[in-house]
Amino acid sequence: MILELADIRIAPGQQADFESAILHGVQTVISKAQGFCGYKINKGIESPERYVLMIFWETLENHTVDFRNSPAFAEWRAIVGPYFAAPPVVEHFELLAKSLSV
Amino acid sequence: MILELADIRIAPGQQADFESAILHGVQTVISKAQGFCGYKINKGIESPERYVLMIFWETLENHTVDFRNSPAFAEWRAIVGPYFAAPPVVEHFELLAKSLSV
């Protein structure tokens, strides 16, 4: 399993609308994508306009090829894109180690 | 529960040594800290010198006050600090939403 980590900055004061939008986008678009395994949406404490979206995919290509080349990518961006203050910074990670409790 | 997200960049070619060190540091120092709930260590795919360390704490202050003011903080930094190419970027997050599967 691969972690997509998207570091998102939104325009000030748009938190409530963005939170509704990202939930809607994840639940209606991303969660139906091939290879989708799960998600977490994290909201910044020190930086209240920062969100870290974590999407777990079966393979790297499920995100970078299958999802990004599908019509779902444009649907997703149409839902969340209007709130972005800058292009999200997106990279992928492998899990090196974790505790039993998380 | 609060997520500490530490975005770490290490010196090139030090991956194997750093991975041993961070595992040792988390298991022997951080996991004994007050309020520690769990951890994940993620290794960058596009950026092989990038690691994202996630530590889950009961409260924000368990990290920012209790841990950082304890002798354990210096112990931890002595173990992992030598590998850092730059000071880690550390912020904290609340969980807004997640799927059942993660």
N, CA and C atoms of all chains as a GROMACS GRO file, in nm:
protein
  612
    1MET      N    1   0.085  -0.120   0.000
    1MET     CA    2   0.000   0.000   0.000
    1MET      C    3   0.088   0.125   0.000
    2ILE      N    4   0.042   0.226  -0.072
    2ILE     CA    5   0.117   0.350  -0.093
    2ILE      C    6   0.038   0.464  -0.031
    3LEU      N    7   0.107   0.557   0.032
    3LEU     CA    8   0.043   0.676   0.087
    3LEU      C    9   0.065   0.794  -0.008
    4GLU      N   10  -0.044   0.855  -0.051
    4GLU     CA   11  -0.038   0.985  -0.118
    4GLU      C   12  -0.058   1.090  -0.011
    5LEU      N   13   0.036   1.183  -0.002
    5LEU     CA   14   0.025   1.289   0.097
    5LEU      C   15   0.013   1.422   0.022
    6ALA      N   16  -0.102   1.485   0.035
    6ALA     CA   17  -0.128   1.612  -0.034
    6ALA      C   18  -0.133   1.724   0.069
    7ASP      N   19  -0.040   1.817   0.055
    7ASP     CA   20  -0.028   1.929   0.149
    7ASP      C   21  -0.100   2.048   0.084
    8ILE      N   22  -0.211   2.086   0.145
    8ILE     CA   23  -0.306   2.180   0.083
    8ILE      C   24  -0.311   2.310   0.163
    9ARG      N   25  -0.307   2.422   0.093
    9ARG     CA   26  -0.326   2.553   0.156
    9ARG      C   27  -0.448   2.617   0.091
   10ILE      N   28  -0.543   2.659   0.174
   10ILE     CA   29  -0.664   2.721   0.119
   10ILE      C   30  -0.666   2.870   0.151
   11ALA      N   31  -0.756   2.938   0.085
   11ALA     CA   32  -0.772   3.082   0.108
   11ALA      C   33  -0.827   3.105   0.249
   12PRO      N   34  -0.784   3.214   0.315
   12PRO     CA   35  -0.830   3.241   0.452
   12PRO      C   36  -0.983   3.250   0.462
   13GLY      N   37  -1.036   3.199   0.571
   13GLY     CA   38  -1.179   3.212   0.598
   13GLY      C   39  -1.269   3.115   0.525
   14GLN      N   40  -1.208   3.026   0.444
   14GLN     CA   41  -1.289   2.933   0.364
   14GLN      C   42  -1.297   2.794   0.427
   15GLN      N   43  -1.257   2.781   0.553
   15GLN     CA   44  -1.247   2.648   0.614
   15GLN      C   45  -1.376   2.567   0.608
   16ALA      N   46  -1.487   2.627   0.650
   16ALA     CA   47  -1.610   2.549   0.659
   16ALA      C   48  -1.654   2.500   0.521
   17ASP      N   49  -1.647   2.589   0.422
   17ASP     CA   50  -1.687   2.549   0.287
   17ASP      C   51  -1.591   2.446   0.229
   18PHE      N   52  -1.462   2.466   0.252
   18PHE     CA   53  -1.364   2.370   0.200
   18PHE      C   54  -1.382   2.234   0.265
   19GLU      N   55  -1.408   2.231   0.394
   19GLU     CA   56  -1.423   2.102   0.463
   19GLU      C   57  -1.543   2.024   0.410
   20SER      N   58  -1.651   2.094   0.382
   20SER     CA   59  -1.766   2.026   0.319
   20SER      C   60  -1.727   1.975   0.181
   21ALA      N   61  -1.654   2.058   0.106
   21ALA     CA   62  -1.618   2.021  -0.031
   21ALA      C   63  -1.524   1.902  -0.034
   22ILE      N   64  -1.423   1.903   0.050
   22ILE     CA   65  -1.325   1.793   0.044
   22ILE      C   66  -1.389   1.662   0.090
   23LEU      N   67  -1.475   1.667   0.188
   23LEU     CA   68  -1.546   1.546   0.230
   23LEU      C   69  -1.632   1.493   0.116
   24HIS      N   70  -1.704   1.584   0.051
   24HIS     CA   71  -1.789   1.546  -0.061
   24HIS      C   72  -1.703   1.486  -0.174
   25GLY      N   73  -1.591   1.549  -0.204
   25GLY     CA   74  -1.505   1.501  -0.312
   25GLY      C   75  -1.444   1.366  -0.282
   26VAL      N   76  -1.399   1.347  -0.159
   26VAL     CA   77  -1.340   1.218  -0.124
   26VAL      C   78  -1.446   1.109  -0.126
   27GLN      N   79  -1.562   1.139  -0.070
   27GLN     CA   80  -1.664   1.035  -0.057
   27GLN      C   81  -1.731   1.001  -0.190
   28THR      N   82  -1.745   1.099  -0.278
   28THR     CA   83  -1.819   1.072  -0.402
   28THR      C   84  -1.728   1.043  -0.520
   29VAL      N   85  -1.603   1.088  -0.517
   29VAL     CA   86  -1.515   1.069  -0.633
   29VAL      C   87  -1.398   0.977  -0.599
   30ILE      N   88  -1.314   1.018  -0.506
   30ILE     CA   89  -1.189   0.945  -0.482
   30ILE      C   90  -1.215   0.804  -0.428
   31SER      N   91  -1.313   0.791  -0.342
   31SER     CA   92  -1.335   0.660  -0.280
   31SER      C   93  -1.387   0.557  -0.380
   32LYS      N   94  -1.425   0.603  -0.500
   32LYS     CA   95  -1.469   0.508  -0.604
   32LYS      C   96  -1.358   0.473  -0.702
   33ALA      N   97  -1.241   0.533  -0.683
   33ALA     CA   98  -1.132   0.511  -0.780
   33ALA      C   99  -1.071   0.372  -0.764
   34GLN      N  100  -1.018   0.322  -0.874
   34GLN     CA  101  -0.951   0.191  -0.874
   34GLN      C  102  -0.830   0.194  -0.779
   35GLY      N  103  -0.822   0.099  -0.689
   35GLY     CA  104  -0.708   0.089  -0.600
   35GLY      C  105  -0.718   0.173  -0.474
   36PHE      N  106  -0.827   0.247  -0.458
   36PHE     CA  107  -0.846   0.327  -0.335
   36PHE      C  108  -0.858   0.234  -0.215
   37CYS      N  109  -0.782   0.264  -0.110
   37CYS     CA  110  -0.786   0.180   0.011
   37CYS      C  111  -0.835   0.254   0.135
   38GLY      N  112  -0.834   0.388   0.134
   38GLY     CA  113  -0.879   0.461   0.252
   38GLY      C  114  -0.826   0.604   0.250
   39TYR      N  115  -0.872   0.685   0.346
   39TYR     CA  116  -0.828   0.825   0.351
   39TYR      C  117  -0.830   0.877   0.494
   40LYS      N  118  -0.754   0.984   0.513
   40LYS     CA  119  -0.764   1.067   0.634
   40LYS      C  120  -0.754   1.213   0.589
   41ILE      N  121  -0.832   1.299   0.650
   41ILE     CA  122  -0.821   1.443   0.626
   41ILE      C  123  -0.780   1.507   0.759
   42ASN      N  124  -0.665   1.576   0.758
   42ASN     CA  125  -0.610   1.638   0.877
   42ASN      C  126  -0.609   1.790   0.862
   43LYS      N  127  -0.644   1.857   0.970
   43LYS     CA  128  -0.663   2.002   0.970
   43LYS      C  129  -0.556   2.065   1.058
   44GLY      N  130  -0.487   2.166   1.006
   44GLY     CA  131  -0.376   2.226   1.077
   44GLY      C  132  -0.415   2.299   1.204
   45ILE      N  133  -0.333   2.285   1.306
   45ILE     CA  134  -0.355   2.359   1.431
   45ILE      C  135  -0.280   2.492   1.425
   46GLU      N  136  -0.148   2.487   1.400
   46GLU     CA  137  -0.071   2.613   1.391
   46GLU      C  138  -0.108   2.693   1.266
   47SER      N  139  -0.141   2.622   1.159
   47SER     CA  140  -0.173   2.686   1.030
   47SER      C  141  -0.316   2.648   0.992
   48PRO      N  142  -0.413   2.732   1.031
   48PRO     CA  143  -0.554   2.693   1.012
   48PRO      C  144  -0.598   2.690   0.867
   49GLU      N  145  -0.514   2.735   0.775
   49GLU     CA  146  -0.547   2.721   0.632
   49GLU      C  147  -0.476   2.601   0.569
   50ARG      N  148  -0.409   2.522   0.651
   50ARG     CA  149  -0.337   2.405   0.599
   50ARG      C  150  -0.414   2.276   0.630
   51TYR      N  151  -0.425   2.192   0.530
   51TYR     CA  152  -0.485   2.060   0.544
   51TYR      C  153  -0.389   1.957   0.483
   52VAL      N  154  -0.379   1.842   0.546
   52VAL     CA  155  -0.301   1.732   0.490
   52VAL      C  156  -0.398   1.618   0.461
   53LEU      N  157  -0.413   1.594   0.332
   53LEU     CA  158  -0.500   1.484   0.287
   53LEU      C  159  -0.413   1.362   0.263
   54MET      N  160  -0.449   1.251   0.325
   54MET     CA  161  -0.378   1.125   0.305
   54MET      C  162  -0.472   1.029   0.234
   55ILE      N  163  -0.426   0.980   0.119
   55ILE     CA  164  -0.503   0.878   0.048
   55ILE      C  165  -0.415   0.754   0.038
   56PHE      N  166  -0.471   0.642   0.073
   56PHE     CA  167  -0.399   0.515   0.063
   56PHE      C  168  -0.446   0.443  -0.064
   57TRP      N  169  -0.345   0.403  -0.145
   57TRP     CA  170  -0.371   0.336  -0.273
   57TRP      C  171  -0.303   0.199  -0.271
   58GLU      N  172  -0.361   0.106  -0.346
   58GLU     CA  173  -0.296  -0.025  -0.358
   58GLU      C  174  -0.158  -0.011  -0.420
   59THR      N  175  -0.149   0.066  -0.530
   59THR     CA  176  -0.020   0.085  -0.598
   59THR      C  177  -0.003   0.233  -0.630
   60LEU      N  178   0.121   0.273  -0.654
   60LEU     CA  179   0.150   0.411  -0.695
   60LEU      C  180   0.076   0.447  -0.823
   61GLU      N  181   0.072   0.354  -0.918
   61GLU     CA  182   0.010   0.381  -1.048
   61GLU      C  183  -0.142   0.396  -1.038
   62ASN      N  184  -0.204   0.338  -0.936
   62ASN     CA  185  -0.347   0.359  -0.917
   62ASN      C  186  -0.378   0.508  -0.903
   63HIS      N  187  -0.285   0.582  -0.842
   63HIS     CA  188  -0.304   0.727  -0.833
   63HIS      C  189  -0.248   0.800  -0.954
   64THR      N  190  -0.119   0.776  -0.982
   64THR     CA  191  -0.050   0.860  -1.081
   64THR      C  192  -0.093   0.833  -1.225
   65VAL      N  193  -0.138   0.713  -1.252
   65VAL     CA  194  -0.179   0.679  -1.389
   65VAL      C  195  -0.331   0.664  -1.396
   66ASP      N  196  -0.384   0.567  -1.322
   66ASP     CA  197  -0.526   0.534  -1.336
   66ASP      C  198  -0.615   0.652  -1.296
   67PHE      N  199  -0.587   0.710  -1.178
   67PHE     CA  200  -0.676   0.818  -1.132
   67PHE      C  201  -0.654   0.946  -1.211
   68ARG      N  202  -0.526   0.984  -1.227
   68ARG     CA  203  -0.500   1.114  -1.289
   68ARG      C  204  -0.539   1.117  -1.437
   69ASN      N  205  -0.544   1.001  -1.500
   69ASN     CA  206  -0.586   0.996  -1.641
   69ASN      C  207  -0.734   0.967  -1.657
   70SER      N  208  -0.807   0.958  -1.548
   70SER     CA  209  -0.950   0.928  -1.558
   70SER      C  210  -1.031   1.058  -1.549
   71PRO      N  211  -1.155   1.055  -1.594
   71PRO     CA  212  -1.241   1.173  -1.582
   71PRO      C  213  -1.262   1.214  -1.436
   72ALA      N  214  -1.243   1.119  -1.343
   72ALA     CA  215  -1.262   1.149  -1.201
   72ALA      C  216  -1.167   1.258  -1.152
   73PHE      N  217  -1.048   1.268  -1.213
   73PHE     CA  218  -0.952   1.368  -1.167
   73PHE      C  219  -1.007   1.510  -1.187
   74ALA      N  220  -1.067   1.534  -1.304
   74ALA     CA  221  -1.125   1.666  -1.329
   74ALA      C  222  -1.246   1.692  -1.238
   75GLU      N  223  -1.323   1.588  -1.212
   75GLU     CA  224  -1.438   1.602  -1.121
   75GLU      C  225  -1.391   1.644  -0.981
   76TRP      N  226  -1.287   1.576  -0.935
   76TRP     CA  227  -1.230   1.604  -0.802
   76TRP      C  228  -1.177   1.747  -0.795
   77ARG      N  229  -1.101   1.786  -0.896
   77ARG     CA  230  -1.043   1.921  -0.896
   77ARG      C  231  -1.151   2.029  -0.907
   78ALA      N  232  -1.260   1.998  -0.974
   78ALA     CA  233  -1.369   2.095  -0.984
   78ALA      C  234  -1.434   2.119  -0.847
   79ILE      N  235  -1.431   2.016  -0.764
   79ILE     CA  236  -1.494   2.027  -0.630
   79ILE      C  237  -1.402   2.100  -0.532
   80VAL      N  238  -1.275   2.064  -0.528
   80VAL     CA  239  -1.185   2.121  -0.426
   80VAL      C  240  -1.096   2.234  -0.478
   81GLY      N  241  -1.068   2.235  -0.607
   81GLY     CA  242  -0.975   2.331  -0.666
   81GLY      C  243  -1.006   2.477  -0.635
   82PRO      N  244  -1.133   2.517  -0.636
   82PRO     CA  245  -1.164   2.659  -0.613
   82PRO      C  246  -1.116   2.713  -0.478
   83TYR      N  247  -1.089   2.626  -0.383
   83TYR     CA  248  -1.047   2.672  -0.250
   83TYR      C  249  -0.896   2.682  -0.234
   84PHE      N  250  -0.820   2.625  -0.329
   84PHE     CA  251  -0.675   2.619  -0.314
   84PHE      C  252  -0.613   2.759  -0.324
   85ALA      N  253  -0.528   2.792  -0.228
   85ALA     CA  254  -0.452   2.918  -0.235
   85ALA      C  255  -0.327   2.900  -0.320
   86ALA      N  256  -0.286   2.776  -0.342
   86ALA     CA  257  -0.167   2.743  -0.422
   86ALA      C  258  -0.185   2.598  -0.466
   87PRO      N  259  -0.113   2.554  -0.570
   87PRO     CA  260  -0.124   2.413  -0.607
   87PRO      C  261  -0.080   2.325  -0.490
   88PRO      N  262  -0.157   2.220  -0.457
   88PRO     CA  263  -0.115   2.131  -0.348
   88PRO      C  264   0.020   2.067  -0.378
   89VAL      N  265   0.095   2.041  -0.274
   89VAL     CA  266   0.223   1.970  -0.287
   89VAL      C  267   0.195   1.822  -0.260
   90VAL      N  268   0.212   1.740  -0.362
   90VAL     CA  269   0.172   1.600  -0.353
   90VAL      C  270   0.292   1.510  -0.378
   91GLU      N  271   0.319   1.422  -0.283
   91GLU     CA  272   0.419   1.316  -0.305
   91GLU      C  273   0.367   1.186  -0.244
   92HIS      N  274   0.439   1.078  -0.274
   92HIS     CA  275   0.398   0.945  -0.231
   92HIS      C  276   0.503   0.883  -0.139
   93PHE      N  277   0.455   0.796  -0.052
   93PHE     CA  278   0.541   0.738   0.052
   93PHE      C  279   0.512   0.589   0.070
   94GLU      N  280   0.618   0.520   0.110
   94GLU     CA  281   0.604   0.382   0.156
   94GLU      C  282   0.611   0.382   0.308
   95LEU      N  283   0.541   0.290   0.370
   95LEU     CA  284   0.547   0.280   0.516
   95LEU      C  285   0.674   0.204   0.555
   96LEU      N  286   0.758   0.270   0.633
   96LEU     CA  287   0.880   0.205   0.679
   96LEU      C  288   0.854   0.126   0.807
   97ALA      N  289   0.777   0.186   0.898
   97ALA     CA  290   0.749   0.120   1.026
   97ALA      C  291   0.633   0.191   1.092
   98LYS      N  292   0.565   0.120   1.181
   98LYS     CA  293   0.456   0.179   1.259
   98LYS      C  294   0.438   0.101   1.387
   99SER      N  295   0.372   0.166   1.483
   99SER     CA  296   0.337   0.096   1.606
   99SER      C  297   0.211   0.013   1.583
  100LEU      N  298   0.189  -0.081   1.670
  100LEU     CA  299   0.068  -0.163   1.658
  100LEU      C  300  -0.058  -0.081   1.675
  101SER      N  301  -0.046   0.030   1.746
  101SER     CA  302  -0.166   0.102   1.789
  101SER      C  303  -0.222   0.197   1.684
  102VAL      N  304  -0.158   0.216   1.571
  102VAL     CA  305  -0.212   0.309   1.470
  102VAL      C  306  -0.227   0.240   1.336
  103MET      N  307  -0.708   1.302   2.016
  103MET     CA  308  -0.572   1.268   1.976
  103MET      C  309  -0.522   1.368   1.871
  104ILE      N  310  -0.395   1.399   1.880
  104ILE     CA  311  -0.333   1.501   1.796
  104ILE      C  312  -0.223   1.433   1.713
  105LEU      N  313  -0.214   1.474   1.587
  105LEU     CA  314  -0.107   1.424   1.501
  105LEU      C  315   0.006   1.526   1.493
  106GLU      N  316   0.126   1.484   1.529
  106GLU     CA  317   0.247   1.561   1.500
  106GLU      C  318   0.300   1.510   1.367
  107LEU      N  319   0.319   1.602   1.273
  107LEU     CA  320   0.372   1.563   1.142
  107LEU      C  321   0.507   1.631   1.124
  108ALA      N  322   0.612   1.552   1.117
  108ALA     CA  323   0.748   1.605   1.104
  108ALA      C  324   0.799   1.569   0.965
  109ASP      N  325   0.826   1.674   0.886
  109ASP     CA  326   0.873   1.658   0.748
  109ASP      C  327   1.026   1.670   0.752
  110ILE      N  328   1.092   1.559   0.724
  110ILE     CA  329   1.236   1.546   0.749
  110ILE      C  330   1.311   1.529   0.617
  111ARG      N  331   1.419   1.603   0.601
  111ARG     CA  332   1.508   1.585   0.485
  111ARG      C  333   1.645   1.546   0.538
  112ILE      N  334   1.698   1.436   0.487
  112ILE     CA  335   1.829   1.391   0.534
  112ILE      C  336   1.934   1.410   0.425
  113ALA      N  337   2.058   1.397   0.464
  113ALA     CA  338   2.169   1.408   0.369
  113ALA      C  339   2.165   1.288   0.273
  114PRO      N  340   2.202   1.311   0.146
  114PRO     CA  341   2.200   1.202   0.046
  114PRO      C  342   2.284   1.083   0.089
  115GLY      N  343   2.234   0.964   0.059
  115GLY     CA  344   2.310   0.842   0.082
  115GLY      C  345   2.308   0.790   0.224
  116GLN      N  346   2.237   0.860   0.314
  116GLN     CA  347   2.236   0.822   0.456
  116GLN      C  348   2.111   0.742   0.495
  117GLN      N  349   2.035   0.697   0.394
  117GLN     CA  350   1.905   0.636   0.424
  117GLN      C  351   1.913   0.518   0.522
  118ALA      N  352   2.002   0.423   0.495
  118ALA     CA  353   2.005   0.303   0.579
  118ALA      C  354   2.040   0.337   0.724
  119ASP      N  355   2.141   0.423   0.743
  119ASP     CA  356   2.179   0.460   0.879
  119ASP      C  357   2.069   0.541   0.947
  120PHE      N  358   2.009   0.634   0.872
  120PHE     CA  359   1.901   0.714   0.931
  120PHE      C  360   1.783   0.626   0.970
  121GLU      N  361   1.749   0.531   0.886
  121GLU     CA  362   1.633   0.446   0.917
  121GLU      C  363   1.656   0.364   1.044
  122SER      N  364   1.777   0.316   1.062
  122SER     CA  365   1.808   0.246   1.189
  122SER      C  366   1.797   0.343   1.306
  123ALA      N  367   1.848   0.464   1.286
  123ALA     CA  368   1.850   0.562   1.395
  123ALA      C  369   1.709   0.605   1.433
  124ILE      N  370   1.626   0.635   1.335
  124ILE     CA  371   1.492   0.686   1.369
  124ILE      C  372   1.410   0.576   1.436
  125LEU      N  373   1.424   0.453   1.390
  125LEU     CA  374   1.354   0.342   1.456
  125LEU      C  375   1.399   0.328   1.600
  126HIS      N  376   1.530   0.335   1.619
  126HIS     CA  377   1.585   0.326   1.754
  126HIS      C  378   1.533   0.442   1.840
  127GLY      N  379   1.534   0.562   1.786
  127GLY     CA  380   1.490   0.679   1.862
  127GLY      C  381   1.342   0.673   1.898
  128VAL      N  382   1.260   0.632   1.803
  128VAL     CA  383   1.116   0.623   1.832
  128VAL      C  384   1.091   0.515   1.936
  129GLN      N  385   1.156   0.401   1.918
  129GLN     CA  386   1.125   0.288   2.006
  129GLN      C  387   1.182   0.305   2.147
  130THR      N  388   1.296   0.371   2.158
  130THR     CA  389   1.359   0.379   2.290
  130THR      C  390   1.331   0.511   2.363
  131VAL      N  391   1.298   0.617   2.288
  131VAL     CA  392   1.278   0.747   2.353
  131VAL      C  393   1.132   0.794   2.340
  132ILE      N  394   1.087   0.815   2.217
  132ILE     CA  395   0.955   0.878   2.198
  132ILE      C  396   0.841   0.791   2.251
  133SER      N  397   0.853   0.660   2.230
  133SER     CA  398   0.742   0.574   2.270
  133SER      C  399   0.725   0.566   2.421
  134LYS      N  400   0.824   0.619   2.495
  134LYS     CA  401   0.811   0.620   2.642
  134LYS      C  402   0.760   0.753   2.695
  135ALA      N  403   0.737   0.848   2.605
  135ALA     CA  404   0.697   0.982   2.649
  135ALA      C  405   0.552   0.984   2.696
  136GLN      N  406   0.526   1.077   2.786
  136GLN     CA  407   0.389   1.094   2.839
  136GLN      C  408   0.294   1.133   2.726
  137GLY      N  409   0.184   1.061   2.713
  137GLY     CA  410   0.084   1.095   2.612
  137GLY      C  411   0.110   1.036   2.475
  138PHE      N  412   0.218   0.961   2.459
  138PHE     CA  413   0.246   0.896   2.330
  138PHE      C  414   0.139   0.793   2.301
  139CYS      N  415   0.084   0.798   2.179
  139CYS     CA  416  -0.022   0.703   2.141
  139CYS      C  417   0.016   0.612   2.025
  140GLY      N  418   0.119   0.649   1.949
  140GLY     CA  419   0.156   0.564   1.836
  140GLY      C  420   0.238   0.642   1.735
  141TYR      N  421   0.291   0.572   1.634
  141TYR     CA  422   0.373   0.639   1.532
  141TYR      C  423   0.365   0.567   1.400
  142LYS      N  424   0.399   0.642   1.294
  142LYS     CA  425   0.426   0.586   1.162
  142LYS      C  426   0.549   0.657   1.106
  143ILE      N  427   0.635   0.582   1.040
  143ILE     CA  428   0.748   0.642   0.968
  143ILE      C  429   0.729   0.613   0.820
  144ASN      N  430   0.721   0.720   0.740
  144ASN     CA  431   0.697   0.709   0.596
  144ASN      C  432   0.819   0.757   0.519
  145LYS      N  433   0.851   0.686   0.413
  145LYS     CA  434   0.973   0.708   0.334
  145LYS      C  435   0.933   0.755   0.195
  146GLY      N  436   0.992   0.866   0.150
  146GLY     CA  437   0.952   0.925   0.023
  146GLY      C  438   0.985   0.840  -0.098
  147ILE      N  439   0.894   0.838  -0.193
  147ILE     CA  440   0.919   0.767  -0.320
  147ILE      C  441   0.983   0.863  -0.420
  148GLU      N  442   0.919   0.978  -0.446
  148GLU     CA  443   0.979   1.074  -0.541
  148GLU      C  444   1.104   1.139  -0.483
  149SER      N  445   1.106   1.159  -0.352
  149SER     CA  446   1.217   1.226  -0.284
  149SER      C  447   1.277   1.129  -0.184
  150PRO      N  448   1.380   1.052  -0.224
  150PRO     CA  449   1.431   0.946  -0.137
  150PRO      C  450   1.504   0.996  -0.013
  151GLU      N  451   1.528   1.126  -0.004
  151GLU     CA  452   1.585   1.182   0.120
  151GLU      C  453   1.477   1.241   0.210
  152ARG      N  454   1.352   1.225   0.172
  152ARG     CA  455   1.242   1.280   0.252
  152ARG      C  456   1.174   1.170   0.332
  153TYR      N  457   1.148   1.199   0.459
  153TYR     CA  458   1.075   1.109   0.548
  153TYR      C  459   0.967   1.191   0.618
  154VAL      N  460   0.850   1.132   0.635
  154VAL     CA  461   0.745   1.197   0.713
  154VAL      C  462   0.718   1.110   0.835
  155LEU      N  463   0.753   1.166   0.949
  155LEU     CA  464   0.731   1.097   1.077
  155LEU      C  465   0.600   1.148   1.135
  156MET      N  466   0.511   1.055   1.167
  156MET     CA  467   0.384   1.088   1.230
  156MET      C  468   0.386   1.033   1.371
  157ILE      N  469   0.363   1.123   1.467
  157ILE     CA  470   0.352   1.079   1.606
  157ILE      C  471   0.213   1.121   1.654
  158PHE      N  472   0.143   1.028   1.715
  158PHE     CA  473   0.011   1.056   1.771
  158PHE      C  474   0.026   1.076   1.921
  159TRP      N  475  -0.028   1.189   1.968
  159TRP     CA  476  -0.021   1.227   2.110
  159TRP      C  477  -0.162   1.244   2.164
  160GLU      N  478  -0.176   1.219   2.293
  160GLU     CA  479  -0.308   1.242   2.356
  160GLU      C  480  -0.348   1.387   2.344
  161THR      N  481  -0.256   1.479   2.377
  161THR     CA  482  -0.283   1.622   2.369
  161THR      C  483  -0.167   1.693   2.298
  162LEU      N  484  -0.195   1.812   2.250
  162LEU     CA  485  -0.089   1.894   2.187
  162LEU      C  486   0.024   1.920   2.286
  163GLU      N  487  -0.011   1.948   2.411
  163GLU     CA  488   0.088   1.985   2.513
  163GLU      C  489   0.177   1.866   2.552
  164ASN      N  490   0.128   1.744   2.532
  164ASN     CA  491   0.215   1.628   2.558
  164ASN      C  492   0.340   1.636   2.471
  165HIS      N  493   0.327   1.691   2.351
  165HIS     CA  494   0.445   1.707   2.266
  165HIS      C  495   0.515   1.840   2.291
  166THR      N  496   0.437   1.950   2.281
  166THR     CA  497   0.500   2.082   2.278
  166THR      C  498   0.554   2.125   2.414
  167VAL      N  499   0.496   2.076   2.521
  167VAL     CA  500   0.540   2.116   2.655
  167VAL      C  501   0.611   1.998   2.723
  168ASP      N  502   0.539   1.890   2.744
  168ASP     CA  503   0.593   1.779   2.824
  168ASP      C  504   0.717   1.718   2.758
  169PHE      N  505   0.706   1.685   2.629
  169PHE     CA  506   0.819   1.619   2.564
  169PHE      C  507   0.935   1.716   2.538
  170ARG      N  508   0.901   1.832   2.481
  170ARG     CA  509   1.010   1.924   2.442
  170ARG      C  510   1.085   1.980   2.562
  171ASN      N  511   1.022   1.983   2.679
  171ASN     CA  512   1.089   2.031   2.798
  171ASN      C  513   1.152   1.919   2.881
  172SER      N  514   1.145   1.798   2.831
  172SER     CA  515   1.201   1.686   2.907
  172SER      C  516   1.340   1.652   2.854
  173PRO      N  517   1.420   1.582   2.933
  173PRO     CA  518   1.553   1.539   2.885
  173PRO      C  519   1.542   1.448   2.762
  174ALA      N  520   1.426   1.385   2.743
  174ALA     CA  521   1.408   1.294   2.629
  174ALA      C  522   1.424   1.367   2.497
  175PHE      N  523   1.391   1.497   2.493
  175PHE     CA  524   1.402   1.570   2.366
  175PHE      C  525   1.547   1.576   2.319
  176ALA      N  526   1.638   1.604   2.408
  176ALA     CA  527   1.779   1.608   2.371
  176ALA      C  528   1.831   1.469   2.333
  177GLU      N  529   1.782   1.367   2.402
  177GLU     CA  530   1.821   1.229   2.368
  177GLU      C  531   1.778   1.194   2.226
  178TRP      N  532   1.654   1.230   2.194
  178TRP     CA  533   1.598   1.204   2.061
  178TRP      C  534   1.678   1.277   1.954
  179ARG      N  535   1.705   1.406   1.978
  179ARG     CA  536   1.777   1.485   1.879
  179ARG      C  537   1.921   1.436   1.862
  180ALA      N  538   1.980   1.383   1.968
  180ALA     CA  539   2.116   1.329   1.956
  180ALA      C  540   2.118   1.206   1.866
  181ILE      N  541   2.008   1.132   1.865
  181ILE     CA  542   2.002   1.009   1.783
  181ILE      C  543   1.975   1.041   1.636
  182VAL      N  544   1.879   1.129   1.609
  182VAL     CA  545   1.839   1.152   1.469
  182VAL      C  546   1.897   1.280   1.409
  183GLY      N  547   1.929   1.377   1.493
  183GLY     CA  548   1.974   1.508   1.445
  183GLY      C  549   2.093   1.505   1.349
  184PRO      N  550   2.191   1.416   1.371
  184PRO     CA  551   2.309   1.417   1.283
  184PRO      C  552   2.277   1.389   1.136
  185TYR      N  553   2.161   1.332   1.108
  185TYR     CA  554   2.126   1.298   0.970
  185TYR      C  555   2.049   1.409   0.898
  186PHE      N  556   1.998   1.506   0.973
  186PHE     CA  557   1.912   1.608   0.913
  186PHE      C  558   1.991   1.698   0.818
  187ALA      N  559   1.936   1.717   0.698
  187ALA     CA  560   1.996   1.812   0.602
  187ALA      C  561   1.947   1.953   0.630
  188ALA      N  562   1.835   1.965   0.703
  188ALA     CA  563   1.776   2.094   0.739
  188ALA      C  564   1.690   2.069   0.862
  189PRO      N  565   1.656   2.174   0.938
  189PRO     CA  566   1.566   2.151   1.051
  189PRO      C  567   1.433   2.093   1.001
  190PRO      N  568   1.382   1.988   1.066
  190PRO     CA  569   1.253   1.933   1.024
  190PRO      C  570   1.142   2.038   1.035
  191VAL      N  571   1.045   2.028   0.947
  191VAL     CA  572   0.928   2.116   0.953
  191VAL      C  573   0.820   2.039   1.030
  192VAL      N  574   0.784   2.090   1.147
  192VAL     CA  575   0.694   2.018   1.237
  192VAL      C  576   0.570   2.102   1.264
  193GLU      N  577   0.454   2.045   1.237
  193GLU     CA  578   0.327   2.107   1.279
  193GLU      C  579   0.233   1.998   1.328
  194HIS      N  580   0.122   2.042   1.387
  194HIS     CA  581   0.026   1.951   1.449
  194HIS      C  582  -0.110   1.962   1.381
  195PHE      N  583  -0.183   1.851   1.386
  195PHE     CA  584  -0.310   1.842   1.313
  195PHE      C  585  -0.416   1.772   1.397
  196GLU      N  586  -0.539   1.813   1.373
  196GLU     CA  587  -0.655   1.740   1.423
  196GLU      C  588  -0.713   1.657   1.309
  197LEU      N  589  -0.768   1.542   1.343
  197LEU     CA  590  -0.832   1.459   1.241
  197LEU      C  591  -0.971   1.514   1.213
  198LEU      N  592  -0.993   1.551   1.086
  198LEU     CA  593  -1.125   1.601   1.046
  198LEU      C  594  -1.217   1.486   1.009
  199ALA      N  595  -1.163   1.389   0.934
  199ALA     CA  596  -1.245   1.275   0.890
  199ALA      C  597  -1.152   1.166   0.842
  200LYS      N  598  -1.203   1.042   0.841
  200LYS     CA  599  -1.126   0.929   0.789
  200LYS      C  600  -1.222   0.819   0.748
  201SER      N  601  -1.174   0.730   0.664
  201SER     CA  602  -1.252   0.614   0.627
  201SER      C  603  -1.241   0.509   0.737
  202LEU      N  604  -1.333   0.415   0.736
  202LEU     CA  605  -1.330   0.309   0.836
  202LEU      C  606  -1.206   0.223   0.822
  203SER      N  607  -1.150   0.218   0.702
  203SER     CA  608  -1.046   0.120   0.671
  203SER      C  609  -0.906   0.164   0.712
  204VAL      N  610  -0.887   0.284   0.761
  204VAL     CA  611  -0.750   0.325   0.800
  204VAL      C  612  -0.748   0.378   0.943
   0.00000   0.00000   0.00000
